[in-house]
Amino acid sequence: MYKILIVEDTLSIREEVSDILFMEGYNVFQAQNGKVGFEMALKENPDLIVSDILMPELDGFEMFKKLQKEKKTMTIPLIFISAKGEKTDIRFGMNLGAEDYLTKPINVNDLMNAVKNKIFKKTIIDQKIIDQTTVLSKTLKQQQHKLDIYSDLISERLKPSQINVLELLTWTQEELENNNNFEGANSEINKKWSNLGFTRYNSINTNTIAEQVIDEIDKPSHITITIDNELPTLFADEHLLEKVFKILIQNAVAHIDKKIGLIALGCETSEKEDVFSIKYDYARMNTVHQEKTVKPFEETKSTEIGLNIVKKIISHYKGKIHVKSTPNKETVFYFTIPKIINNNG
């Protein structure tokens, strides 16, 4: 049941309007002046206000101005009624944002038409707000889910500092003093970093990592995975790069749609960067959608979330990822690791 607030200082008019609206099925509240009307509007939050203009303590215009400053009441539609029918009063009321303007004596049909129109309009606006809020809430939940997945990955590898720099430097100095060779000292320091949950970048053989992933990954017997050429050695986080290979190879396995499938890993090295490639044939991917695949946070499928994680990891090394696809033939994922980043660790 819609709620309507009647603000009118003349008792007979106020009760007449209230009775008409009550008989039409509305829940009606009454206020004898603008001050009481303002307080009642805050309390009851009506769907519509029908208000006189000239009233003691607080007139209709001033009451409406105050209501528009309140977050709770600023969108409530208002219809002014007044014995004054001058164009200046009408214009002033409409400029304030009033929905309509009726003159006394009140015509019942005009009143009911105005009320129904404003209630209907407010209902549509309220429903649009509800729909938009629902869509926004759903979108936020989806993005939060994806962010949680990525956050878990990062927190697994990059735990917060548990000791200060001075203490680490002290350990380093102690180990160098107690060991005659640097390798022994560095090994002991690495162990302490590991115990604290820190990730120390090491020189890693990506060929070995790729072979381990290929051996461990669950793949159908009709799919063959090969390494076309020797993959390079990098100075990076072994676990993060293992995650990259695992996600991309799993993605390739999931997209092969024929009885026989081939996945080939390779790398081309230049002075500026290492360009890794994971190629698979008989893919379902269409060229129309190939660019969309690596854009972050656009899909809800687990494979798409995995590709978003890959993009984040490669971005961490200042690299890039892109895909090229030939329909019904092959698809190739490329990711690059710049040499300047690799050399600096």
C-alpha atoms as a printed R data frame, in Angstrom:
    type eleno elety resid chain resno       x       y       z
1   ATOM     1    CA   MET     A     1   0.000   0.000   0.000
2   ATOM     2    CA   TYR     A     2   1.446   3.344  -1.082
3   ATOM     3    CA   LYS     A     3   1.885   6.028   1.559
4   ATOM     4    CA   ILE     A     4   0.881   9.664   0.951
5   ATOM     5    CA   LEU     A     5   1.547  12.592   3.267
6   ATOM     6    CA   ILE     A     6  -0.926  15.501   3.224
7   ATOM     7    CA   VAL     A     7   0.514  18.816   4.507
8   ATOM     8    CA   GLU     A     8  -2.220  21.461   4.830
9   ATOM     9    CA   ASP     A     9  -2.979  24.004   7.554
10  ATOM    10    CA   THR     A    10  -6.721  24.192   6.817
11  ATOM    11    CA   LEU     A    11  -8.309  21.249   8.615
12  ATOM    12    CA   SER     A    12 -11.356  20.889   6.328
13  ATOM    13    CA   ILE     A    13  -9.223  20.761   3.152
14  ATOM    14    CA   ARG     A    14  -6.705  18.426   4.757
15  ATOM    15    CA   GLU     A    15  -9.393  15.955   5.816
16  ATOM    16    CA   GLU     A    16 -11.201  16.193   2.491
17  ATOM    17    CA   VAL     A    17  -8.064  15.305   0.537
18  ATOM    18    CA   SER     A    18  -7.190  12.589   3.036
19  ATOM    19    CA   ASP     A    19 -10.630  10.995   2.768
20  ATOM    20    CA   ILE     A    20 -10.485  10.954  -1.040
21  ATOM    21    CA   LEU     A    21  -7.069   9.288  -1.101
22  ATOM    22    CA   PHE     A    22  -7.985   6.868   1.697
23  ATOM    23    CA   MET     A    23 -11.052   5.691  -0.240
24  ATOM    24    CA   GLU     A    24  -8.784   5.031  -3.236
25  ATOM    25    CA   GLY     A    25  -6.729   2.629  -1.151
26  ATOM    26    CA   TYR     A    26  -3.793   4.781  -0.100
27  ATOM    27    CA   ASN     A    27  -2.263   4.887   3.373
28  ATOM    28    CA   VAL     A    28  -2.621   8.567   4.323
29  ATOM    29    CA   PHE     A    29  -0.814  10.690   6.934
30  ATOM    30    CA   GLN     A    30  -1.672  14.274   7.884
31  ATOM    31    CA   ALA     A    31   0.431  17.267   8.970
32  ATOM    32    CA   GLN     A    32  -0.915  20.722   9.853
33  ATOM    33    CA   ASN     A    33   2.151  22.713   8.725
34  ATOM    34    CA   GLY     A    34   5.496  22.453   7.001
35  ATOM    35    CA   LYS     A    35   7.449  21.880  10.220
36  ATOM    36    CA   VAL     A    36   5.333  18.883  11.215
37  ATOM    37    CA   GLY     A    37   5.260  17.710   7.592
38  ATOM    38    CA   PHE     A    38   9.061  17.705   7.410
39  ATOM    39    CA   GLU     A    39   9.364  15.653  10.603
40  ATOM    40    CA   MET     A    40   6.659  13.209   9.521
41  ATOM    41    CA   ALA     A    41   8.269  12.748   6.099
42  ATOM    42    CA   LEU     A    42  11.542  11.757   7.762
43  ATOM    43    CA   LYS     A    43   9.712   9.317  10.013
44  ATOM    44    CA   GLU     A    44   7.263   7.697   7.557
45  ATOM    45    CA   ASN     A    45   9.188   8.043   4.274
46  ATOM    46    CA   PRO     A    46   6.030   8.427   2.140
47  ATOM    47    CA   ASP     A    47   5.824   7.614  -1.571
48  ATOM    48    CA   LEU     A    48   4.262  11.018  -2.325
49  ATOM    49    CA   ILE     A    49   3.667  14.360  -0.587
50  ATOM    50    CA   VAL     A    50   0.709  16.643  -1.336
51  ATOM    51    CA   SER     A    51   1.380  20.018   0.257
52  ATOM    52    CA   ASP     A    52  -0.115  23.480   0.609
53  ATOM    53    CA   ILE     A    53   2.218  26.457   0.108
54  ATOM    54    CA   LEU     A    54   1.157  29.174   2.547
55  ATOM    55    CA   MET     A    55   1.376  27.680   6.054
56  ATOM    56    CA   PRO     A    56   2.530  28.872   9.494
57  ATOM    57    CA   GLU     A    57   5.949  28.038  10.980
58  ATOM    58    CA   LEU     A    58   7.285  26.582   7.706
59  ATOM    59    CA   ASP     A    59   5.689  27.071   4.287
60  ATOM    60    CA   GLY     A    60   5.515  24.437   1.576
61  ATOM    61    CA   PHE     A    61   8.446  25.784  -0.418
62  ATOM    62    CA   GLU     A    62  10.774  25.867   2.591
63  ATOM    63    CA   MET     A    63   9.662  22.400   3.707
64  ATOM    64    CA   PHE     A    64  10.405  21.016   0.229
65  ATOM    65    CA   LYS     A    65  13.858  22.613   0.220
66  ATOM    66    CA   LYS     A    66  14.673  20.978   3.548
67  ATOM    67    CA   LEU     A    67  13.421  17.575   2.359
68  ATOM    68    CA   GLN     A    68  15.642  17.763  -0.708
69  ATOM    69    CA   LYS     A    69  18.695  18.170   1.516
70  ATOM    70    CA   GLU     A    70  17.963  14.923   3.352
71  ATOM    71    CA   LYS     A    71  19.244  11.718   1.752
72  ATOM    72    CA   LYS     A    72  16.205   9.762   2.932
73  ATOM    73    CA   THR     A    73  13.610  12.158   1.486
74  ATOM    74    CA   MET     A    74  15.353  13.904  -1.396
75  ATOM    75    CA   THR     A    75  13.680  11.737  -4.082
76  ATOM    76    CA   ILE     A    76  10.117  11.839  -2.725
77  ATOM    77    CA   PRO     A    77   7.849  13.451  -5.373
78  ATOM    78    CA   LEU     A    78   5.710  16.406  -4.257
79  ATOM    79    CA   ILE     A    79   2.512  18.005  -5.566
80  ATOM    80    CA   PHE     A    80   1.793  21.579  -4.491
81  ATOM    81    CA   ILE     A    81  -1.791  22.742  -3.890
82  ATOM    82    CA   SER     A    82  -2.634  26.394  -3.310
83  ATOM    83    CA   ALA     A    83  -5.349  28.983  -3.686
84  ATOM    84    CA   LYS     A    84  -2.762  31.085  -5.479
85  ATOM    85    CA   GLY     A    85  -2.697  30.317  -9.153
86  ATOM    86    CA   GLU     A    86  -0.236  32.902 -10.314
87  ATOM    87    CA   LYS     A    87   2.314  31.798 -12.887
88  ATOM    88    CA   THR     A    88   5.214  33.025 -10.743
89  ATOM    89    CA   ASP     A    89   4.215  30.694  -7.879
90  ATOM    90    CA   ILE     A    90   3.754  27.758 -10.263
91  ATOM    91    CA   ARG     A    91   7.114  28.416 -11.925
92  ATOM    92    CA   PHE     A    92   8.879  28.767  -8.577
93  ATOM    93    CA   GLY     A    93   7.446  25.482  -7.302
94  ATOM    94    CA   MET     A    94   8.343  23.586 -10.459
95  ATOM    95    CA   ASN     A    95  11.863  25.029 -10.431
96  ATOM    96    CA   LEU     A    96  12.312  23.587  -6.956
97  ATOM    97    CA   GLY     A    97  11.591  20.160  -8.414
98  ATOM    98    CA   ALA     A    98   7.898  19.725  -7.630
99  ATOM    99    CA   GLU     A    99   6.150  17.091  -9.756
100 ATOM   100    CA   ASP     A   100   2.885  18.982 -10.201
101 ATOM   101    CA   TYR     A   101   0.837  22.000  -9.107
102 ATOM   102    CA   LEU     A   102  -2.897  22.032  -8.335
103 ATOM   103    CA   THR     A   103  -5.060  25.021  -7.403
104 ATOM   104    CA   LYS     A   104  -7.899  25.307  -4.902
105 ATOM   105    CA   PRO     A   105 -10.706  24.472  -4.920
106 ATOM   106    CA   ILE     A   106  -9.327  21.013  -5.699
107 ATOM   107    CA   ASN     A   107 -10.841  19.068  -8.556
108 ATOM   108    CA   VAL     A   108 -11.078  15.414  -7.495
109 ATOM   109    CA   ASN     A   109 -10.298  14.048 -10.949
110 ATOM   110    CA   ASP     A   110  -7.279  16.312 -11.338
111 ATOM   111    CA   LEU     A   111  -6.049  15.287  -7.903
112 ATOM   112    CA   MET     A   112  -6.430  11.542  -8.557
113 ATOM   113    CA   ASN     A   113  -4.827  11.733 -12.002
114 ATOM   114    CA   ALA     A   114  -1.872  13.654 -10.612
115 ATOM   115    CA   VAL     A   115  -1.444  11.242  -7.687
116 ATOM   116    CA   LYS     A   116  -1.653   8.114  -9.859
117 ATOM   117    CA   ASN     A   117   0.805   9.496 -12.401
118 ATOM   118    CA   LYS     A   118   3.377  10.450  -9.782
119 ATOM   119    CA   ILE     A   119   3.054   7.144  -7.899
120 ATOM   120    CA   PHE     A   120   3.423   5.220 -11.167
121 ATOM   121    CA   LYS     A   121   6.474   7.252 -12.143
122 ATOM   122    CA   LYS     A   122   8.090   6.713  -8.745
123 ATOM   123    CA   THR     A   123   7.407   2.974  -8.959
124 ATOM   124    CA   ILE     A   124   9.248   2.768 -12.274
125 ATOM   125    CA   ILE     A   125  12.202   4.754 -10.937
126 ATOM   126    CA   ASP     A   126  12.373   2.638  -7.771
127 ATOM   127    CA   GLN     A   127  12.314  -0.575  -9.801
128 ATOM   128    CA   LYS     A   128  15.122   0.678 -12.040
129 ATOM   129    CA   ILE     A   129  17.194   1.446  -8.953
130 ATOM   130    CA   ILE     A   130  16.518  -2.047  -7.580
131 ATOM   131    CA   ASP     A   131  17.462  -3.655 -10.904
132 ATOM   132    CA   GLN     A   132  20.658  -1.611 -11.215
133 ATOM   133    CA   THR     A   133  21.597  -2.397  -7.620
134 ATOM   134    CA   THR     A   134  21.044  -6.111  -8.227
135 ATOM   135    CA   VAL     A   135  23.218  -6.093 -11.346
136 ATOM   136    CA   LEU     A   136  25.933  -4.098  -9.599
137 ATOM   137    CA   SER     A   137  25.873  -6.430  -6.593
138 ATOM   138    CA   LYS     A   138  26.193  -9.487  -8.842
139 ATOM   139    CA   THR     A   139  29.067  -7.915 -10.758
140 ATOM   140    CA   LEU     A   140  30.884  -6.985  -7.557
141 ATOM   141    CA   LYS     A   141  30.507 -10.531  -6.210
142 ATOM   142    CA   GLN     A   142  31.927 -11.995  -9.415
143 ATOM   143    CA   GLN     A   143  34.894  -9.637  -9.399
144 ATOM   144    CA   GLN     A   144  35.458 -10.220  -5.679
145 ATOM   145    CA   HIS     A   145  35.575 -13.972  -6.353
146 ATOM   146    CA   LYS     A   146  38.209 -13.486  -9.025
147 ATOM   147    CA   LEU     A   147  40.199 -11.111  -6.847
148 ATOM   148    CA   ASP     A   148  40.083 -13.627  -3.981
149 ATOM   149    CA   ILE     A   149  41.532 -16.318  -6.247
150 ATOM   150    CA   TYR     A   150  44.354 -14.047  -7.353
151 ATOM   151    CA   SER     A   151  44.921 -12.827  -3.796
152 ATOM   152    CA   ASP     A   152  45.318 -16.414  -2.589
153 ATOM   153    CA   LEU     A   153  47.912 -17.042  -5.279
154 ATOM   154    CA   ILE     A   154  49.917 -13.930  -4.440
155 ATOM   155    CA   SER     A   155  49.686 -14.349  -0.662
156 ATOM   156    CA   GLU     A   156  50.965 -17.900  -1.084
157 ATOM   157    CA   ARG     A   157  54.163 -16.594  -2.654
158 ATOM   158    CA   LEU     A   158  54.563 -13.103  -1.189
159 ATOM   159    CA   LYS     A   159  53.938 -13.233   2.556
160 ATOM   160    CA   PRO     A   160  54.187 -10.057   4.648
161 ATOM   161    CA   SER     A   161  57.489  -9.152   6.232
162 ATOM   162    CA   GLN     A   162  58.011 -10.784   9.626
163 ATOM   163    CA   ILE     A   163  61.279  -9.194  10.573
164 ATOM   164    CA   ASN     A   164  62.912  -5.875   9.928
165 ATOM   165    CA   VAL     A   165  65.720  -5.112   7.524
166 ATOM   166    CA   LEU     A   166  68.257  -4.504  10.277
167 ATOM   167    CA   GLU     A   167  67.837  -8.030  11.588
168 ATOM   168    CA   LEU     A   168  68.272  -9.509   8.109
169 ATOM   169    CA   LEU     A   169  71.434  -7.486   7.572
170 ATOM   170    CA   THR     A   170  72.746  -8.702  10.934
171 ATOM   171    CA   TRP     A   171  72.186 -12.309   9.920
172 ATOM   172    CA   THR     A   172  73.938 -11.709   6.629
173 ATOM   173    CA   GLN     A   173  76.962 -10.213   8.345
174 ATOM   174    CA   GLU     A   174  77.123 -13.083  10.871
175 ATOM   175    CA   GLU     A   175  76.992 -15.735   8.163
176 ATOM   176    CA   LEU     A   176  79.684 -14.045   6.095
177 ATOM   177    CA   GLU     A   177  81.933 -13.831   9.175
178 ATOM   178    CA   ASN     A   178  81.354 -17.474  10.134
179 ATOM   179    CA   ASN     A   179  81.823 -18.928   6.657
180 ATOM   180    CA   ASN     A   180  84.928 -18.845   4.491
181 ATOM   181    CA   ASN     A   181  83.021 -19.095   1.232
182 ATOM   182    CA   PHE     A   182  80.126 -17.061  -0.032
183 ATOM   183    CA   GLU     A   183  78.117 -20.081  -1.240
184 ATOM   184    CA   GLY     A   184  77.879 -21.497   2.263
185 ATOM   185    CA   ALA     A   185  76.767 -18.174   3.693
186 ATOM   186    CA   ASN     A   186  74.243 -17.576   0.931
187 ATOM   187    CA   SER     A   187  72.801 -21.080   1.363
188 ATOM   188    CA   GLU     A   188  72.267 -20.546   5.080
189 ATOM   189    CA   ILE     A   189  70.682 -17.131   4.509
190 ATOM   190    CA   ASN     A   190  68.353 -18.620   1.907
191 ATOM   191    CA   LYS     A   191  67.214 -21.200   4.459
192 ATOM   192    CA   LYS     A   192  66.390 -18.456   6.966
193 ATOM   193    CA   TRP     A   193  64.491 -16.468   4.351
194 ATOM   194    CA   SER     A   194  62.563 -19.620   3.440
195 ATOM   195    CA   ASN     A   195  61.686 -20.323   7.073
196 ATOM   196    CA   LEU     A   196  60.309 -16.826   7.378
197 ATOM   197    CA   GLY     A   197  58.097 -17.309   4.333
198 ATOM   198    CA   PHE     A   198  60.054 -15.107   1.941
199 ATOM   199    CA   THR     A   199  60.517 -16.000  -1.731
200 ATOM   200    CA   ARG     A   200  64.111 -15.725  -2.913
201 ATOM   201    CA   TYR     A   201  64.512 -15.482  -6.680
202 ATOM   202    CA   ASN     A   202  66.894 -18.094  -8.060
203 ATOM   203    CA   SER     A   203  68.327 -19.082 -11.383
204 ATOM   204    CA   ILE     A   204  65.775 -21.586 -12.711
205 ATOM   205    CA   ASN     A   205  65.677 -23.795 -15.769
206 ATOM   206    CA   THR     A   206  62.307 -23.268 -17.417
207 ATOM   207    CA   ASN     A   207  62.845 -26.402 -19.502
208 ATOM   208    CA   THR     A   208  62.951 -28.473 -16.313
209 ATOM   209    CA   ILE     A   209  59.849 -26.737 -14.976
210 ATOM   210    CA   ALA     A   210  57.939 -27.379 -18.199
211 ATOM   211    CA   GLU     A   211  58.948 -31.069 -18.180
212 ATOM   212    CA   GLN     A   212  57.735 -31.454 -14.591
213 ATOM   213    CA   VAL     A   213  54.403 -29.845 -15.417
214 ATOM   214    CA   ILE     A   214  53.971 -32.078 -18.480
215 ATOM   215    CA   ASP     A   215  54.677 -35.183 -16.373
216 ATOM   216    CA   GLU     A   216  52.282 -34.160 -13.607
217 ATOM   217    CA   ILE     A   217  49.382 -32.753 -15.627
218 ATOM   218    CA   ASP     A   218  46.300 -34.893 -16.181
219 ATOM   219    CA   LYS     A   219  45.926 -35.292 -19.955
220 ATOM   220    CA   PRO     A   220  44.049 -37.738 -22.219
221 ATOM   221    CA   SER     A   221  46.108 -40.416 -23.983
222 ATOM   222    CA   HIS     A   222  45.312 -38.989 -27.428
223 ATOM   223    CA   ILE     A   223  47.064 -35.676 -26.654
224 ATOM   224    CA   THR     A   224  50.831 -35.349 -27.107
225 ATOM   225    CA   ILE     A   225  52.825 -32.570 -25.420
226 ATOM   226    CA   THR     A   226  56.317 -31.730 -26.674
227 ATOM   227    CA   ILE     A   227  59.045 -29.164 -26.128
228 ATOM   228    CA   ASP     A   228  60.316 -28.020 -29.527
229 ATOM   229    CA   ASN     A   229  63.547 -26.414 -28.371
230 ATOM   230    CA   GLU     A   230  65.548 -25.945 -25.172
231 ATOM   231    CA   LEU     A   231  63.804 -23.407 -22.960
232 ATOM   232    CA   PRO     A   232  66.026 -20.750 -21.341
233 ATOM   233    CA   THR     A   233  67.249 -20.283 -17.799
234 ATOM   234    CA   LEU     A   234  65.723 -17.322 -15.944
235 ATOM   235    CA   PHE     A   235  66.233 -15.568 -12.651
236 ATOM   236    CA   ALA     A   236  62.702 -15.673 -11.245
237 ATOM   237    CA   ASP     A   237  60.268 -17.336  -8.858
238 ATOM   238    CA   GLU     A   238  60.056 -21.018  -9.731
239 ATOM   239    CA   HIS     A   239  56.557 -21.521  -8.322
240 ATOM   240    CA   LEU     A   240  55.017 -18.591 -10.191
241 ATOM   241    CA   LEU     A   241  56.416 -19.704 -13.545
242 ATOM   242    CA   GLU     A   242  55.320 -23.264 -12.812
243 ATOM   243    CA   LYS     A   243  51.808 -21.878 -12.308
244 ATOM   244    CA   VAL     A   244  51.993 -20.127 -15.714
245 ATOM   245    CA   PHE     A   245  52.998 -23.303 -17.562
246 ATOM   246    CA   LYS     A   246  50.431 -25.384 -15.717
247 ATOM   247    CA   ILE     A   247  47.503 -23.050 -16.440
248 ATOM   248    CA   LEU     A   248  48.372 -22.557 -20.117
249 ATOM   249    CA   ILE     A   249  48.947 -26.270 -20.760
250 ATOM   250    CA   GLN     A   250  45.736 -27.203 -18.947
251 ATOM   251    CA   ASN     A   251  43.910 -24.588 -21.011
252 ATOM   252    CA   ALA     A   252  45.332 -26.120 -24.198
253 ATOM   253    CA   VAL     A   253  44.262 -29.630 -23.158
254 ATOM   254    CA   ALA     A   254  40.750 -28.398 -22.383
255 ATOM   255    CA   HIS     A   255  40.343 -26.777 -25.819
256 ATOM   256    CA   ILE     A   256  41.510 -29.635 -28.037
257 ATOM   257    CA   ASP     A   257  38.409 -31.049 -29.688
258 ATOM   258    CA   LYS     A   258  39.611 -33.934 -31.884
259 ATOM   259    CA   LYS     A   259  40.762 -37.504 -31.478
260 ATOM   260    CA   ILE     A   260  44.405 -36.552 -31.930
261 ATOM   261    CA   GLY     A   261  45.875 -33.387 -30.498
262 ATOM   262    CA   LEU     A   262  49.350 -31.868 -30.261
263 ATOM   263    CA   ILE     A   263  50.615 -29.278 -27.798
264 ATOM   264    CA   ALA     A   264  54.055 -27.822 -28.460
265 ATOM   265    CA   LEU     A   265  56.110 -25.575 -26.178
266 ATOM   266    CA   GLY     A   266  58.861 -23.364 -27.485
267 ATOM   267    CA   CYS     A   267  60.813 -20.170 -26.934
268 ATOM   268    CA   GLU     A   268  62.524 -17.583 -29.120
269 ATOM   269    CA   THR     A   269  65.239 -15.532 -27.472
270 ATOM   270    CA   SER     A   270  66.400 -12.064 -28.440
271 ATOM   271    CA   GLU     A   271  68.572  -9.417 -26.799
272 ATOM   272    CA   LYS     A   272  65.499  -7.762 -25.303
273 ATOM   273    CA   GLU     A   273  63.267 -10.636 -24.225
274 ATOM   274    CA   ASP     A   274  62.412 -14.325 -24.145
275 ATOM   275    CA   VAL     A   275  59.197 -15.117 -26.033
276 ATOM   276    CA   PHE     A   276  57.603 -18.357 -24.826
277 ATOM   277    CA   SER     A   277  54.911 -20.058 -26.889
278 ATOM   278    CA   ILE     A   278  52.375 -22.787 -26.199
279 ATOM   279    CA   LYS     A   279  50.789 -23.978 -29.435
280 ATOM   280    CA   TYR     A   280  47.928 -26.424 -29.764
281 ATOM   281    CA   ASP     A   281  46.010 -27.621 -32.800
282 ATOM   282    CA   TYR     A   282  42.359 -28.508 -33.416
283 ATOM   283    CA   ALA     A   283  41.257 -25.694 -31.108
284 ATOM   284    CA   ARG     A   284  37.683 -24.489 -30.683
285 ATOM   285    CA   MET     A   285  38.745 -20.866 -30.320
286 ATOM   286    CA   ASN     A   286  37.390 -18.384 -32.862
287 ATOM   287    CA   THR     A   287  39.407 -15.378 -34.056
288 ATOM   288    CA   VAL     A   288  36.530 -13.072 -33.177
289 ATOM   289    CA   HIS     A   289  37.091 -13.879 -29.506
290 ATOM   290    CA   GLN     A   290  40.839 -14.350 -29.373
291 ATOM   291    CA   GLU     A   291  41.608 -10.898 -27.907
292 ATOM   292    CA   LYS     A   292  38.909 -11.227 -25.279
293 ATOM   293    CA   THR     A   293  40.538 -14.317 -23.820
294 ATOM   294    CA   VAL     A   294  43.349 -12.481 -22.074
295 ATOM   295    CA   LYS     A   295  41.471  -9.410 -20.893
296 ATOM   296    CA   PRO     A   296  41.179  -9.478 -17.088
297 ATOM   297    CA   PHE     A   297  37.893 -10.048 -15.271
298 ATOM   298    CA   GLU     A   298  35.552 -10.505 -18.223
299 ATOM   299    CA   GLU     A   299  34.496 -14.171 -17.873
300 ATOM   300    CA   THR     A   300  33.374 -16.346 -14.985
301 ATOM   301    CA   LYS     A   301  34.694 -19.713 -16.254
302 ATOM   302    CA   SER     A   302  37.551 -21.245 -14.307
303 ATOM   303    CA   THR     A   303  39.746 -21.366 -17.433
304 ATOM   304    CA   GLU     A   304  39.262 -17.637 -17.977
305 ATOM   305    CA   ILE     A   305  40.118 -16.931 -14.338
306 ATOM   306    CA   GLY     A   306  43.270 -19.008 -14.815
307 ATOM   307    CA   LEU     A   307  44.282 -16.928 -17.830
308 ATOM   308    CA   ASN     A   308  43.729 -13.768 -15.801
309 ATOM   309    CA   ILE     A   309  46.106 -15.138 -13.158
310 ATOM   310    CA   VAL     A   310  48.690 -15.847 -15.862
311 ATOM   311    CA   LYS     A   311  48.371 -12.267 -17.099
312 ATOM   312    CA   LYS     A   312  48.932 -10.946 -13.575
313 ATOM   313    CA   ILE     A   313  52.051 -13.076 -13.096
314 ATOM   314    CA   ILE     A   314  53.538 -12.083 -16.450
315 ATOM   315    CA   SER     A   315  52.729  -8.424 -15.706
316 ATOM   316    CA   HIS     A   316  54.680  -8.820 -12.460
317 ATOM   317    CA   TYR     A   317  57.773  -9.487 -14.619
318 ATOM   318    CA   LYS     A   318  56.881  -6.541 -16.911
319 ATOM   319    CA   GLY     A   319  56.015  -8.983 -19.667
320 ATOM   320    CA   LYS     A   320  53.007  -9.363 -21.940
321 ATOM   321    CA   ILE     A   321  50.689 -12.159 -23.026
322 ATOM   322    CA   HIS     A   322  48.767 -12.447 -26.275
323 ATOM   323    CA   VAL     A   323  47.159 -15.106 -28.434
324 ATOM   324    CA   LYS     A   324  46.952 -15.865 -32.132
325 ATOM   325    CA   SER     A   325  44.393 -18.291 -33.501
326 ATOM   326    CA   THR     A   326  43.603 -19.878 -36.846
327 ATOM   327    CA   PRO     A   327  40.064 -21.356 -36.777
328 ATOM   328    CA   ASN     A   328  39.955 -25.167 -36.955
329 ATOM   329    CA   LYS     A   329  43.739 -25.335 -37.159
330 ATOM   330    CA   GLU     A   330  45.794 -24.038 -34.254
331 ATOM   331    CA   THR     A   331  46.012 -21.552 -31.416
332 ATOM   332    CA   VAL     A   332  49.228 -20.135 -29.926
333 ATOM   333    CA   PHE     A   333  49.592 -18.392 -26.569
334 ATOM   334    CA   TYR     A   334  52.663 -16.179 -26.249
335 ATOM   335    CA   PHE     A   335  54.119 -14.654 -23.104
336 ATOM   336    CA   THR     A   336  57.279 -12.573 -22.867
337 ATOM   337    CA   ILE     A   337  59.844 -12.048 -20.111
338 ATOM   338    CA   PRO     A   338  62.014  -8.948 -20.768
339 ATOM   339    CA   LYS     A   339  65.754  -9.480 -20.398
340 ATOM   340    CA   ILE     A   340  66.275  -6.209 -18.498
341 ATOM   341    CA   ILE     A   341  63.791  -7.309 -15.818
342 ATOM   342    CA   ASN     A   342  65.277 -10.779 -15.684
343 ATOM   343    CA   ASN     A   343  68.815  -9.472 -15.304
344 ATOM   344    CA   ASN     A   344  67.797  -7.181 -12.441
345 ATOM   345    CA   GLY     A   345  65.844  -9.893 -10.672
